[in-house]
Amino acid sequence: MASIHCLPVRICCLLLFLAGSGNSMGVHSKVNSPDPGILCNNKLPFEKDPVVKTDSANCIIPFSRAGNLIIIRAKVDTVEGNFILDTGAPGLVLNIPYFRNYTTIEQPEEIQGGLTGRVEDAGRVHIDSLGFGPVHYYKAEADRINLGHIENRKGIKIHGLLGMQLFKHFEMIIDYENNLIYLHHLSKKEDKNYRHPLLQDTAAYVETPINFIENKLITYVYSAGKKLSFVVDSGAESNLIDSRLPDKIMDNVIVNKRVFLSGTGSAKVEALSGSINTLKIGNCEVANLPVIVTNLEKLCFAYNRCLDGMLGFDFLSRQKIGFNFVKRKMYIWK
């Protein structure tokens, strides 16, 4: 189990599945993880934010789990169903079988894909409304792809993904232990001194910067004195690190078995499973963090830039985790 040690700090104002092949001793292992390339291509990000309204600035959204995926009940126009909270997706994504009768406003320039292959994109559409709890969106855009592979593996209907564009005006705190999401809608007139009740005790957590690159949530980690760019993906059930990183970094990784990744595409990608001895995120020193080692070269094209790794469920769920998407901060509880 990973341990996290956070140093004192002053407070300042896709889905991929692993089928284990066993280790050298012949032990067979199966690990589930969503695909980091669930919606990755070279077309322009969503051009405009949807209109957002909330019945209350503060709200608590309960969620259920499908494996390690966060499932929120939401309604798009007249269709209500299960949506995955996926900070690795740029915006709203709809599962084609439930949203066939929409007029396409933008044809895909190419087939979308990610680490393990390609997946058909049915084009972008307009929706009139999206709602969950007291949060409502109007005049939004959505991409449509087939998420049947996730439904088959998880055994539930998945109507879509709730991606980053939807939460740009919010502060979000995820409490995996109690299956709750705390949302606060940050208005333009928000008091600069506002602090969520869970953030009142500044000694309980630390802050670290986050950034947006084409609606992808990015943070920076340090290993062996090197600064690395990691995408933060609530739709990824495992952490990933690029096997092409320098030996000085890879020497900190202990490998214990070989696995195969299978996700949105039909191909399988060989990878290694293990843990990284030490990793620093902001002022938090993370030890023995589970990680999958694989070549992330394909994601350079999918994300329009190269990334060094991904932080998924194995990191995010070990403590409360929070994000202020307006001020671009991540809160990590100790």
Secondary structure, 3 states (H helix, E strand, C coil): CCEEEECCCCCCCCCCEEEEEECCCCCCCEECCCCCCCCCCCCCCCCCCCEEEECCCEEEEECEEECCEEEEEEEECCEEEEEEECCCCCCEEEEHHHCCCCCEEECCCCCEEECCEEECEEEEEEEEEEEECCEEEEEEEEEEECCHHHHHHHCCCCCEEECHHHHCCEEEEEECCCCEEEEEECCCCCCCCCCCHHHCCHHHEEEEEEEEECCEEEEEEEECCEEEEEEECCCCCCCEEECCCCHHHHCCEEEEEEEEEECCCCCEEEEEEEEEEEEEECCEEEEEEEEEEECCHHHHHHCCCCCCEEECHHHHCCCCEEEECCCCEEEEEC
